[in-house]
Amino acid sequence: MHGVVMDDKAAQVLAGLPDDAAWHEVAELLADVRARPRAHPDVREIVGAEVREAFSAFGWVQYAVRDGAVAVRDIGWTG
């Protein structure tokens, strides 16, 4: 099991989700990322930096796995 560290931008998006249903959907996605951090596609932006993205019906999470923790870079909500 990995810990989760959030960038400021990701934390702001999480805090600003429109309702409890949105928050729960993103929380479930984060739980999946935490449990299976390398199960989602690697979408590297910079050579040598592992960047992954996970998607749910209306949300997405962009993250990296660093030093045994999941570092969440961004969270999106389209619902």
C-alpha positions as a Markdown table, in Angstrom:
| # | Residue | x | y | z |
|---|---|---|---|---|
| 1 | Met | 0.0 | 0.0 | 0.0 |
| 2 | His | 1.3 | 3.4 | -0.9 |
| 3 | Gly | 0.7 | 6.8 | 0.8 |
| 4 | Val | -0.8 | 9.6 | -1.2 |
| 5 | Val | 0.8 | 13.1 | -1.5 |
| 6 | Met | -1.2 | 15.8 | -3.4 |
| 7 | Asp | 0.1 | 18.9 | -5.1 |
| 8 | Asp | -1.6 | 22.1 | -4.2 |
| 9 | Lys | -3.5 | 22.2 | -7.5 |
| 10 | Ala | -4.9 | 18.6 | -7.0 |
| 11 | Ala | -5.9 | 19.4 | -3.4 |
| 12 | Gln | -7.8 | 22.6 | -4.6 |
| 13 | Val | -9.7 | 20.6 | -7.2 |
| 14 | Leu | -10.6 | 17.9 | -4.7 |
| 15 | Ala | -11.9 | 20.5 | -2.3 |
| 16 | Gly | -13.9 | 22.3 | -5.0 |
| 17 | Leu | -15.7 | 19.3 | -6.4 |
| 18 | Pro | -19.4 | 20.1 | -6.9 |
| 19 | Asp | -21.1 | 17.5 | -4.6 |
| 20 | Asp | -20.6 | 14.4 | -2.4 |
| 21 | Ala | -21.1 | 12.1 | -5.4 |
| 22 | Ala | -18.2 | 13.7 | -7.2 |
| 23 | Trp | -16.0 | 13.6 | -4.2 |
| 24 | His | -16.8 | 9.9 | -3.6 |
| 25 | Glu | -16.1 | 9.0 | -7.2 |
| 26 | Val | -12.7 | 10.7 | -7.1 |
| 27 | Ala | -12.0 | 9.2 | -3.7 |
| 28 | Glu | -12.7 | 5.7 | -5.1 |
| 29 | Leu | -10.3 | 6.5 | -8.0 |
| 30 | Leu | -7.6 | 7.6 | -5.6 |
| 31 | Ala | -8.1 | 4.4 | -3.6 |
| 32 | Asp | -7.6 | 2.3 | -6.7 |
| 33 | Val | -4.5 | 4.3 | -7.7 |
| 34 | Arg | -3.1 | 3.9 | -4.2 |
| 35 | Ala | -3.7 | 0.1 | -4.2 |
| 36 | Arg | -2.5 | -0.5 | -7.8 |
| 37 | Pro | -0.3 | 2.5 | -8.7 |
| 38 | Arg | 1.3 | 0.9 | -11.8 |
| 39 | Ala | -1.9 | -0.6 | -13.2 |
| 40 | His | -2.8 | 2.6 | -15.1 |
| 41 | Pro | -1.1 | 3.9 | -18.3 |
| 42 | Asp | 2.2 | 5.6 | -18.2 |
| 43 | Val | 1.9 | 8.9 | -20.2 |
| 44 | Arg | 5.4 | 10.3 | -19.7 |
| 45 | Glu | 5.7 | 14.0 | -20.3 |
| 46 | Ile | 9.4 | 14.3 | -19.5 |
| 47 | Val | 11.9 | 11.6 | -20.3 |
| 48 | Gly | 12.7 | 9.6 | -17.1 |
| 49 | Ala | 9.7 | 10.8 | -15.1 |
| 50 | Glu | 7.0 | 8.3 | -14.7 |
| 51 | Val | 3.6 | 10.0 | -15.0 |
| 52 | Arg | 0.4 | 7.9 | -15.0 |
| 53 | Glu | -3.3 | 8.7 | -15.5 |
| 54 | Ala | -6.3 | 6.9 | -14.2 |
| 55 | Phe | -9.9 | 7.6 | -15.2 |
| 56 | Ser | -13.4 | 7.0 | -13.9 |
| 57 | Ala | -16.8 | 7.9 | -15.5 |
| 58 | Phe | -16.4 | 11.6 | -14.8 |
| 59 | Gly | -13.0 | 12.1 | -13.2 |
| 60 | Trp | -9.3 | 11.6 | -13.8 |
| 61 | Val | -6.2 | 11.6 | -11.8 |
| 62 | Gln | -2.6 | 12.3 | -13.0 |
| 63 | Tyr | 0.1 | 11.0 | -10.7 |
| 64 | Ala | 3.6 | 9.7 | -10.3 |
| 65 | Val | 5.0 | 7.0 | -8.1 |
| 66 | Arg | 7.9 | 8.3 | -6.0 |
| 67 | Asp | 9.7 | 6.9 | -3.0 |
| 68 | Gly | 6.9 | 4.5 | -2.2 |
| 69 | Ala | 4.2 | 7.1 | -2.4 |
| 70 | Val | 1.7 | 8.2 | -5.0 |
| 71 | Ala | 2.3 | 11.9 | -5.8 |
| 72 | Val | -1.0 | 13.3 | -7.3 |
| 73 | Arg | -0.2 | 16.1 | -9.7 |
| 74 | Asp | -3.7 | 16.9 | -11.0 |
| 75 | Ile | -7.3 | 15.9 | -10.6 |
| 76 | Gly | -10.0 | 16.6 | -13.1 |
| 77 | Trp | -13.8 | 16.5 | -13.1 |
| 78 | Thr | -16.0 | 16.6 | -16.2 |
| 79 | Gly | -19.4 | 15.7 | -14.6 |
